[in-house]
Amino acid sequence: MTSEPGLLVADTTGPVRGIAVVLHGGRADSHARVRGAQLAVLRMRPFVADLRTTDGLVVAQVRYRVRGWNGAERSPVADTGWALDRLAARFPDVPIGLVGHSMGGRTAMYVAGHESVRSVVGLAPWLEPGDPTSQLAGRRVLIAHGDADRMTSPSASAEYARQIAQVAASVGYVTVRGERHAMLRRARLWTALSTAFTRAVLLGTPPDGSAGPEIAKLVVDALSGRPSLVI
């Protein structure tokens, strides 16, 4: 096992106004090393590429030391916390937005209490009863889940969204019709939604027509606290 997680940072042109941190998925139990060619890592490349089109937004990718959550070890949580500390030290007072898929979505929820985090996007997140909620106080949260997902539970995500609505600054839950866990059938929707939401929170940039009117409306509604959205 490597002594530290991986952290790849893509700088931006002009002043740094926000940082998007992309978190890949994994497995419930595994101490095998994470490698760049693994599908969970590769699946996040389109999200990184789309986020990088935004001026003023630094995009960072975390690569965990091991592939699994591993029960009480919560392996990716410590790795991501380490990465957030590094980014906060390099870019003081710059707000951070998290974008995570599957296990990465669960990790994003767990580390959202970091003082630099302002927004969280959970894509088909793996969530369980008893996962904490208080760390999301004051955060802007968007959870999106395909209704045909059989790997992680849309109903668990919806229930978690209801719970955190009591503490978060805003919560939007988006049902993506006909979509499975890999987010491939409507791939562009997932990336556009993640980027538009992250930009809106971190940079104060209202969603425009570049991502399409449906995405713009979803982001506006999510930030307004509409609890249940469908696309």
LINPEQUI-V884227 format. One record per residue. N is the residue number from 1. RES is the residue in one small letter. SS is DSSP state (A for helix, B for strand, O for the rest). OMEGA is omega as a letter, one per 20 degrees, with the letter a starting at -180 (NA if undefined). Layout:
BEGIN
n: (N N)
res: (RES RES)
ss: (SS SS)
omega: (OMEGA OMEGA)
END
This chain:
BEGIN
n: (1 2 3 4 5 6 7 8 9 10 11 12 13 14 15 16 17 18 19 20 21 22 23 24 25 26 27 28 29 30 31 32 33 34 35 36 37 38 39 40 41 42 43 44 45 46 47 48 49 50 51 52 53 54 55 56 57 58 59 60 61 62 63 64 65 66 67 68 69 70 71 72 73 74 75 76 77 78 79 80 81 82 83 84 85 86 87 88 89 90 91 92 93 94 95 96 97 98 99 100 101 102 103 104 105 106 107 108 109 110 111 112 113 114 115 116 117 118 119 120 121 122 123 124 125 126 127 128 129 130 131 132 133 134 135 136 137 138 139 140 141 142 143 144 145 146 147 148 149 150 151 152 153 154 155 156 157 158 159 160 161 162 163 164 165 166 167 168 169 170 171 172 173 174 175 176 177 178 179 180 181 182 183 184 185 186 187 188 189 190 191 192 193 194 195 196 197 198 199 200 201 202 203 204 205 206 207 208 209 210 211 212 213 214 215 216 217 218 219 220 221 222 223 224 225 226 227 228 229 230 231)
res: (m t s e p g l l v a d t t g p v r g i a v v l h g g r a d s h a r v r g a q l a v l r m r p f v a d l r t t d g l v v a q v r y r v r g w n g a e r s p v a d t g w a l d r l a a r f p d v p i g l v g h s m g g r t a m y v a g h e s v r s v v g l a p w l e p g d p t s q l a g r r v l i a h g d a d r m t s p s a s a e y a r q i a q v a a s v g y v t v r g e r h a m l r r a r l w t a l s t a f t r a v l l g t p p d g s a g p e i a k l v v d a l s g r p s l v i)
ss: (O O O O O B B B B B O O O O O O O B B B B B B O O O B O O O O O B O O O O O A A A A O O A A A A A A A O O O O O B B B B B B B O O B O B O O A A A O A A A A A A A A A A A A A A A A O O O O B B B B B B B O A A A A A A A A A O O O O O B B B B B B B O O O O O O O O O O A A A O O O B B B B B B B O O O O O O O A A A A A A A A A A A O O O O O B B B B B B B O O O O O O O O O O A A A A A A A A A A A A A A A A A O O O O O A A A O A A A A A A A A A A A O O O O B B B O)
omega: (r a a r r r r a r a a r r a r a r r r a a a a r a a r a r r r a r r a a r a a r a a a a r r r a a r a r a r r a r r a r r r a r a a a r r r a r a a a a r a a r r a r r r a a r a a a r r a a r a r a r r r r r r r r r a a a r r a a a r a r r r a a a r a a r a r a a a a a r r a r a r r r a r a r a r r r a r a r r r r r r r a a r r a a r r r r r a r r a r a r a a r a a r a a r a a a r a a a a a r a a a a a a r r a a a r a a r r r a r a r a r a r r r a a a a r NA)
END
